[in-house]
């Protein structure tokens, strides 16, 4: 799921400002694939292990100093609506562990002389018991 310009993004007690993208990705970390004797095509697939990755991209400037570190754990939540309007807003949340923080420096835009900078914070969401979905979604 890709959310452009979410209305609010919070990690623990820190509100992440100027977030341009939240990408929530589900990845099969162990995939079982089996073929039958009847032909060349797959007959059975199972994904017994999976991971939920989240990337948060925010525009930053020289005043942005707060930075989570790999290993930090807290509740990550964001509020957005797919249309960008107040109607249909939902809140996604889950316990998240920071797995990486990276930066990208780009060209200055418009009248700005300063280069554009973005920070990407990567997370893995954690399930409470290993069986329940680590992503909670509620209507706001």
JOKAMO-V858973 format. One record per backbone hydrogen bond with DSSP energy under -0.5 kcal/mol. NH is the residue of the N-H (numbers start at 0). CO is the residue of the C=O. If there is no record, write none. Layout:
((NH CO) (NH CO))
//
This chain:
((2 21) (3 1) (4 19) (6 78) (7 78) (9 76) (10 13) (11 9) (11 74) (13 10) (14 12) (15 8) (15 13) (16 14) (19 56) (20 56) (21 2) (22 54) (23 0) (23 21) (24 22) (24 52) (26 24) (26 50) (28 26) (28 48) (29 48) (31 45) (32 30) (33 43) (35 40) (42 33) (43 33) (45 31) (48 29) (50 26) (52 24) (52 50) (53 122) (54 22) (55 120) (56 20) (56 54) (57 55) (57 118) (58 17) (59 116) (63 60) (64 62) (70 97) (71 68) (73 95) (75 93) (76 9) (77 91) (78 7) (79 89) (83 80) (88 85) (89 79) (90 137) (91 77) (91 89) (92 135) (93 75) (94 125) (95 73) (96 123) (97 71) (98 121) (99 121) (101 119) (103 117) (105 115) (111 108) (115 105) (116 59) (117 103) (118 57) (119 101) (120 55) (120 118) (121 99) (121 119) (122 53) (123 96) (124 51) (125 94) (135 92) (135 133) (137 90) (139 88))
//
